[in-house]
Amino acid sequence: MNKWDKEYCTQFLDEVDYLANKGIKYVFVKRIDGVRNYKYTKTPELFEALAVFYKTII
């Protein structure tokens, strides 16, 4: 049985800033080996914003 991860995680601060500007806020921050990991609840709005973000930076 596979488990479904309910959170999306990123350390990319440009991505965090972009999502904040779109009104999408992280649920919590977890520090692992001194690196901040921002966790977001997976939603259609999150993935739509991420698609636009990565489409524009490439």
MOTATA-V428885 format. One record per backbone hydrogen bond with DSSP energy under -0.5 kcal/mol. CO is the residue of the C=O (numbers start at 1). NH is the residue of the N-H. Records with the same first field share a line. If there is no record, write none. Layout:
CO=NH, NH
This chain:
3=5
4=6
6=42
8=40
10=38
11=13
12=15, 16
13=17
14=18
15=19
16=20
17=21
18=22
19=24
20=23
23=25
28=39
30=32, 37
32=35
35=32
36=38
37=30
38=10
39=27, 28
40=8
43=47
44=48
45=49
46=50
47=51
48=52
49=53
50=54
51=55
52=56
53=57
54=58
